[in-house]
Amino acid sequence: MAYFWTTMDNRGKNVTIKEGGHYEAIDRDSSSPSVKMSNGIIPSSDIPELCVSGSPEASLFAKIQSAQRDGQYHIYKTDETPDIKLEGSLDFDEIEEHRYNMDKRDSVNLRFFKSVKIPMYVVSDIQDAYEYAGQNQVNYRYAREIKSHLRGLLNGKNYPPDALKKAKIEEFEDFANHYGVEMAKRLYGEIPDGYED
């Protein structure tokens, strides 16, 4: 299986990464690795790690979310198996996060996969996906819609400026069906274009 890592720096055809960063601390002793929490706070890991994703669109989504800017993004891939797969909390499922423990290895070797130019409205969509979710969470419906369009972008299609239109209508509709249209309007501020009672 291939794993993907994205950067805004063009690093050429091949990249060797020898050092990692410090991300959310993970309880590695449990049968299903999960985020360590302390009084509602997620501490940083004391282990240097390299984070990768299970698909190019998830890796691109993750990097855009952390960089928060438009521009050229460069995706690299590797067949080296990560040490841990994260799922079930925060945004791990949507960014398909896997990590390499850099204390246990000399390096991770990656090769160039693809470059893509990201316009500002993609960044705004990703900001919306995090804004309309709980703390340290991502709106899964928005994230999946965005990733679908990023996959299309990677395959030569255009990312539509109204990429979240369908997801926003579905979300409003779900809320309106459960709590009523007036309550949905109070929460969302307006009825999205395309919504039908």
C-alpha positions as CSV (number, residue, x, y, z in Angstrom):
1,M,0.0,0.0,0.0
2,A,1.2,3.5,-0.7
3,Y,1.2,6.4,1.8
4,F,1.3,10.1,0.9
5,W,3.0,13.2,2.3
6,T,2.4,16.7,1.0
7,T,4.5,19.9,1.2
8,M,4.5,23.3,-0.3
9,D,8.3,23.0,-1.0
10,N,9.2,21.3,-4.2
11,R,11.9,18.8,-3.0
12,G,12.6,17.2,-6.4
13,K,12.1,13.6,-7.4
14,N,13.1,11.8,-4.2
15,V,13.0,12.9,-0.6
16,T,14.6,11.3,2.5
17,I,13.1,12.5,5.7
18,K,15.2,11.8,8.8
19,E,13.5,13.9,11.5
20,G,9.9,14.1,12.6
21,G,7.6,16.7,14.2
22,H,5.7,16.5,17.5
23,Y,2.0,16.1,17.0
24,E,-0.9,15.0,19.2
25,A,0.3,12.5,21.9
26,I,-1.0,9.0,21.3
27,D,-1.7,6.2,23.8
28,R,0.3,3.5,22.1
29,D,-0.3,0.9,24.8
30,S,-4.0,0.4,24.0
31,S,-5.2,-2.1,21.5
32,S,-6.7,0.7,19.4
33,P,-4.3,3.7,19.6
34,S,-6.0,6.8,20.7
35,V,-5.3,10.4,21.6
36,K,-4.0,11.1,25.1
37,M,-6.2,13.6,26.9
38,S,-5.4,15.5,30.1
39,N,-8.2,17.7,31.5
40,G,-9.6,18.2,28.0
41,I,-6.2,19.2,26.6
42,I,-4.3,17.2,24.0
43,P,-0.6,17.2,24.9
44,S,2.1,17.1,22.2
45,S,3.9,13.9,21.7
46,D,7.4,13.5,23.1
47,I,8.2,11.1,20.1
48,P,9.3,12.7,16.8
49,E,6.9,11.4,14.1
50,L,6.3,11.7,10.4
51,C,2.6,11.9,9.5
52,V,1.4,10.5,6.2
53,S,-2.1,9.8,4.8
54,G,-3.6,6.8,3.1
55,S,-4.6,8.6,-0.1
56,P,-3.2,11.6,-2.0
57,E,-6.4,13.7,-1.5
58,A,-6.3,13.1,2.3
59,S,-2.7,14.1,2.4
60,L,-3.4,17.2,0.4
61,F,-6.4,18.0,2.6
62,A,-4.3,17.7,5.7
63,K,-1.5,20.0,4.4
64,I,-3.9,22.6,3.1
65,Q,-5.6,22.6,6.6
66,S,-2.2,23.1,8.3
67,A,-0.7,25.6,5.8
68,Q,-4.0,27.7,5.5
69,R,-2.9,29.3,2.2
70,D,-3.3,28.9,-1.6
71,G,-0.4,28.0,-3.9
72,Q,1.5,25.0,-5.3
73,Y,1.4,21.8,-3.3
74,H,3.7,18.9,-3.9
75,I,2.7,15.3,-3.1
76,Y,5.2,12.5,-2.4
77,K,4.5,8.8,-1.8
78,T,6.2,5.9,-0.1
79,D,5.6,2.1,0.2
80,E,7.2,2.0,3.6
81,T,4.7,0.7,6.2
82,P,4.0,3.2,9.0
83,D,4.3,2.2,12.6
84,I,0.7,3.2,13.6
85,K,-2.6,4.0,12.0
86,L,-4.9,6.6,13.8
87,E,-8.6,6.5,13.6
88,G,-11.8,7.2,15.5
89,S,-11.1,10.6,17.0
90,L,-10.2,14.2,16.0
91,D,-9.8,14.4,12.2
92,F,-7.8,11.2,11.9
93,D,-10.4,9.3,9.8
94,E,-10.8,12.1,7.3
95,I,-7.1,12.7,6.8
96,E,-6.4,9.0,6.9
97,E,-3.5,9.6,9.3
98,H,-0.6,7.1,9.8
99,R,2.6,7.9,11.6
100,Y,6.2,6.8,11.5
101,N,8.0,6.8,14.9
102,M,11.3,8.5,13.8
103,D,13.0,7.4,17.0
104,K,12.8,3.8,15.7
105,R,14.0,4.4,12.1
106,D,16.8,6.2,10.3
107,S,14.6,7.7,7.7
108,V,11.5,7.5,5.4
109,N,12.1,7.6,1.7
110,L,9.5,9.2,-0.6
111,R,9.3,9.7,-4.3
112,F,7.5,12.5,-6.2
113,F,3.8,11.8,-7.0
114,K,2.2,15.0,-8.3
115,S,2.0,18.8,-7.9
116,V,-1.2,20.7,-7.9
117,K,-2.2,24.4,-7.6
118,I,-4.7,25.1,-4.9
119,P,-6.9,28.3,-5.1
120,M,-8.0,30.2,-2.0
121,Y,-11.6,29.0,-2.2
122,V,-10.3,25.4,-1.5
123,V,-8.6,26.7,1.7
124,S,-11.9,28.5,2.6
125,D,-13.8,25.2,2.2
126,I,-11.4,23.4,4.5
127,Q,-11.7,26.2,7.0
128,D,-15.5,25.7,6.9
129,A,-15.1,22.0,7.5
130,Y,-13.3,22.7,10.7
131,E,-15.4,25.7,11.7
132,Y,-18.7,23.8,11.6
133,A,-17.6,21.0,13.8
134,G,-16.7,20.6,17.5
135,Q,-13.4,21.5,19.0
136,N,-10.5,19.4,17.5
137,Q,-13.1,17.9,15.1
138,V,-13.9,18.1,11.4
139,N,-17.3,18.1,9.7
140,Y,-17.1,14.7,8.1
141,R,-19.7,15.5,5.4
142,Y,-17.8,18.6,4.3
143,A,-14.5,16.8,4.5
144,R,-15.6,13.9,2.3
145,E,-17.1,16.3,-0.3
146,I,-13.8,18.3,-0.3
147,K,-11.7,15.2,-0.6
148,S,-13.9,14.0,-3.5
149,H,-13.2,17.2,-5.4
150,L,-9.5,17.2,-4.5
151,R,-9.3,13.6,-6.0
152,G,-10.9,15.1,-9.1
153,L,-8.4,17.9,-9.2
154,L,-5.6,15.4,-8.9
155,N,-7.1,13.7,-11.9
156,G,-7.3,16.8,-14.1
157,K,-10.7,18.1,-13.2
158,N,-11.5,21.6,-11.8
159,Y,-12.3,22.1,-8.2
160,P,-15.7,23.8,-8.3
161,P,-16.1,27.1,-6.3
162,D,-19.4,25.8,-4.9
163,A,-18.0,22.4,-3.9
164,L,-19.7,22.4,-0.5
165,K,-23.2,23.4,-1.9
166,K,-24.5,19.8,-1.8
167,A,-23.1,19.1,1.6
168,K,-24.5,22.3,3.1
169,I,-27.9,21.6,1.7
170,E,-27.9,18.0,3.1
171,E,-26.7,19.2,6.5
172,F,-29.3,21.9,6.7
173,E,-32.0,19.4,5.5
174,D,-31.0,16.8,8.2
175,F,-31.1,19.5,10.9
176,A,-34.4,20.9,9.6
177,N,-36.0,17.5,9.4
178,H,-35.1,16.8,13.0
179,Y,-35.5,20.2,14.7
180,G,-37.6,22.2,12.2
181,V,-36.7,24.8,9.6
182,E,-36.9,27.8,11.9
183,M,-34.4,26.2,14.3
184,A,-32.1,25.3,11.4
185,K,-32.3,28.9,10.1
186,R,-31.2,30.1,13.6
187,L,-28.3,27.8,13.6
188,Y,-27.2,28.2,10.0
189,G,-28.2,31.9,9.6
190,E,-30.0,31.3,6.3
191,I,-31.5,28.6,4.1
192,P,-28.9,27.4,1.6
193,D,-29.6,28.0,-2.1
194,G,-31.1,24.8,-3.5
195,Y,-32.9,23.7,-0.3
196,E,-36.6,22.8,-0.9
197,D,-39.0,22.4,2.0
